[in-house]
Amino acid sequence: MAKKSRRARRQRASRPQSVPPSTTAAPTSQPVDTPEDDQVDVPAPTAAKQVDFVAEYGYIVGDLRSMGIIALAMLALLIILALVLQ
């Protein structure tokens, strides 16, 4: 799963459409208003919620136990077959 990034995503600048020369406006000499600081306001990180892993992932213990039993049974079967086939 990809990690979530806190960095603000840049929006793609759309390509300017070709505009007929008769409709283009003359450039103005007025200054463009720009924000003083270039920082994006990022909300403060919140405290992580406490997760009860035993209640949330309790079924995993049962699955691991059953996989272990199956693995031991297969290992025992391989050992028995090795002894019989010699």
Backbone bond lengths (Angstrom), bond angles and torsions (degrees), N, CA, C in turn:
res aa  C-N    CA-C-N  psi(-1)  N-CA   C-N-CA  omega(-1)  CA-C   N-CA-C  phi
1 M - - - 1.432 - - 1.526 107.69 -
2 A 1.301 116.39 135.11 1.462 120.53 -177.02 1.517 111.07 -74.36
3 K 1.316 114.89 145.20 1.454 120.41 179.49 1.520 109.52 -77.14
4 K 1.307 115.95 137.42 1.455 119.98 179.44 1.525 108.81 -76.01
5 S 1.290 115.24 136.11 1.454 120.83 -178.65 1.522 109.47 -100.21
6 R 1.329 115.81 141.86 1.460 119.51 177.66 1.520 111.72 -89.57
7 R 1.314 116.58 -7.21 1.445 120.49 -179.22 1.525 109.32 -72.25
8 A 1.309 115.87 136.59 1.457 120.22 179.42 1.524 108.69 -68.68
9 R 1.303 116.54 138.92 1.447 120.82 179.88 1.520 109.73 -80.49
10 R 1.315 114.60 140.20 1.458 118.93 176.96 1.509 109.16 -81.29
11 Q 1.305 115.57 138.16 1.450 119.40 176.66 1.516 107.63 -84.76
12 R 1.292 115.13 141.38 1.455 119.53 -179.95 1.524 109.18 -69.43
13 A 1.289 114.71 132.04 1.460 119.11 176.83 1.516 107.48 -77.16
14 S 1.316 114.89 124.98 1.457 118.07 -178.72 1.519 108.77 -73.16
15 R 1.289 115.34 145.21 1.459 120.09 179.14 1.517 108.66 -69.86
16 P 1.315 116.62 137.37 1.456 118.08 179.15 1.523 110.22 -67.38
17 Q 1.305 114.63 133.88 1.451 120.85 177.39 1.521 108.12 -72.37
18 S 1.311 115.95 147.35 1.457 117.71 177.69 1.527 108.31 -69.35
19 V 1.323 115.03 123.02 1.453 121.26 -176.91 1.520 107.52 -111.72
20 P 1.323 116.87 135.16 1.462 118.37 178.09 1.529 110.39 -60.38
21 P 1.334 118.50 143.99 1.459 121.55 -175.60 1.514 113.87 -59.91
22 S 1.305 118.94 -25.12 1.463 120.33 -177.31 1.526 112.08 -71.96
23 T 1.350 117.97 -21.97 1.462 119.78 -177.15 1.513 113.18 -99.18
24 T 1.333 118.45 -2.75 1.455 119.54 -178.93 1.511 110.04 -76.18
25 A 1.310 116.09 139.00 1.464 120.91 -179.75 1.516 109.16 -89.59
26 A 1.317 115.81 150.31 1.452 120.40 177.95 1.519 108.70 -71.73
27 P 1.324 118.43 142.37 1.462 119.92 179.52 1.519 111.11 -64.72
28 T 1.326 114.70 141.16 1.462 119.26 -179.77 1.508 109.19 -97.31
29 S 1.306 116.59 157.51 1.453 120.36 -179.03 1.519 111.92 -97.27
30 Q 1.337 118.31 11.90 1.460 121.12 179.39 1.518 109.42 -76.92
31 P 1.332 116.98 140.02 1.473 118.97 178.83 1.522 110.84 -68.78
32 V 1.290 114.69 148.09 1.462 121.01 179.67 1.519 107.89 -88.31
33 D 1.338 116.12 134.19 1.464 120.29 178.52 1.525 108.73 -72.60
34 T 1.317 116.04 123.68 1.462 121.02 177.29 1.517 108.31 -125.87
35 P 1.314 117.35 147.44 1.467 119.18 177.67 1.527 110.02 -66.20
36 E 1.316 115.80 146.27 1.465 120.70 -176.43 1.526 111.65 -67.81
37 D 1.317 117.12 -43.50 1.460 118.50 178.73 1.523 108.47 -108.75
38 D 1.308 115.96 139.46 1.454 121.18 -176.33 1.521 112.37 -86.93
39 Q 1.308 117.48 4.15 1.462 121.55 -177.74 1.526 110.00 -77.91
40 V 1.306 115.46 140.59 1.455 121.91 175.07 1.513 107.33 -90.52
41 D 1.313 116.74 133.01 1.457 120.15 179.27 1.524 109.18 -68.38
42 V 1.320 115.78 118.92 1.456 122.31 178.98 1.517 106.98 -111.59
43 P 1.333 117.97 129.03 1.464 119.12 179.05 1.524 111.00 -62.87
44 A 1.307 115.25 148.30 1.460 120.74 -179.43 1.528 109.31 -64.95
45 P 1.334 117.83 142.88 1.457 119.66 179.65 1.524 110.32 -65.29
46 T 1.305 115.00 139.81 1.462 120.12 -179.94 1.524 108.80 -94.01
47 A 1.301 115.53 160.19 1.460 120.68 179.63 1.528 108.88 -67.33
48 A 1.323 116.44 140.99 1.458 121.49 -179.67 1.530 109.19 -70.64
49 K 1.325 114.92 141.22 1.456 119.79 178.11 1.526 109.16 -74.11
50 Q 1.304 116.54 143.15 1.456 121.55 176.57 1.520 108.50 -75.89
51 V 1.334 116.08 127.05 1.459 121.16 -178.54 1.516 108.29 -110.63
52 D 1.312 115.96 132.60 1.456 121.50 176.42 1.526 107.63 -88.53
53 F 1.346 116.09 95.57 1.449 120.48 -174.53 1.524 112.43 -67.21
54 V 1.319 117.80 -30.75 1.466 120.24 179.92 1.525 109.88 -64.40
55 A 1.319 116.72 -43.39 1.461 119.78 -179.85 1.526 111.12 -74.25
56 E 1.332 116.60 -35.25 1.457 119.79 -175.33 1.530 112.65 -77.50
57 Y 1.337 117.43 -37.95 1.458 121.38 -175.30 1.522 111.87 -120.70
58 G 1.300 118.06 32.15 1.460 121.70 -178.31 1.517 113.52 -65.60
59 Y 1.309 117.26 -28.80 1.461 120.62 -178.48 1.530 111.86 -68.85
60 I 1.317 117.54 -20.67 1.466 120.76 -177.72 1.525 110.73 -66.82
61 V 1.330 117.62 -34.84 1.464 120.80 179.72 1.522 109.82 -62.06
62 G 1.304 117.03 -43.34 1.467 120.57 178.22 1.515 112.02 -64.67
63 D 1.336 117.16 -40.14 1.464 120.90 178.22 1.524 111.17 -64.68
64 L 1.338 117.39 -43.12 1.461 120.79 179.21 1.523 110.94 -64.03
65 R 1.331 116.65 -38.71 1.456 120.42 179.54 1.541 110.03 -63.77
66 S 1.326 116.76 -44.83 1.468 119.17 -179.46 1.524 111.47 -67.65
67 M 1.326 118.23 -36.87 1.466 120.43 176.86 1.526 110.83 -65.91
68 G 1.329 117.42 -36.94 1.458 120.96 177.52 1.517 111.96 -65.09
69 I 1.315 116.57 -41.95 1.468 120.74 178.79 1.522 110.08 -63.70
70 I 1.333 116.84 -43.04 1.473 120.43 178.92 1.526 110.51 -63.88
71 A 1.345 117.21 -41.58 1.467 120.90 179.96 1.531 110.69 -63.70
72 L 1.340 117.31 -42.64 1.470 119.99 178.21 1.517 111.53 -65.38
73 A 1.322 117.70 -38.14 1.458 120.69 178.32 1.527 110.79 -64.86
74 M 1.331 116.86 -40.47 1.463 120.09 179.04 1.529 110.80 -67.36
75 L 1.335 117.06 -38.85 1.467 120.57 177.85 1.530 110.31 -64.35
76 A 1.325 116.39 -43.34 1.469 119.74 178.24 1.529 110.52 -63.06
77 L 1.326 117.40 -39.35 1.466 121.13 178.10 1.528 110.74 -63.46
78 L 1.326 117.50 -40.65 1.460 120.18 178.06 1.516 111.98 -64.98
79 I 1.316 116.60 -39.84 1.471 119.50 178.93 1.518 110.75 -66.26
80 I 1.331 118.19 -42.66 1.448 122.12 178.91 1.528 110.57 -63.33
81 L 1.349 116.90 -43.64 1.462 120.14 179.07 1.536 110.87 -64.73
82 A 1.322 117.91 -36.69 1.467 120.86 179.03 1.527 110.46 -64.68
83 L 1.334 116.56 -40.38 1.461 120.39 -179.99 1.537 111.08 -70.05
84 V 1.309 117.22 -38.63 1.466 121.04 -177.12 1.522 110.80 -71.81
85 L 1.309 118.05 -39.10 1.460 121.47 -174.35 1.528 112.99 -80.71
86 Q 1.317 119.82 -6.42 1.472 120.84 179.07 1.453 111.35 -71.57
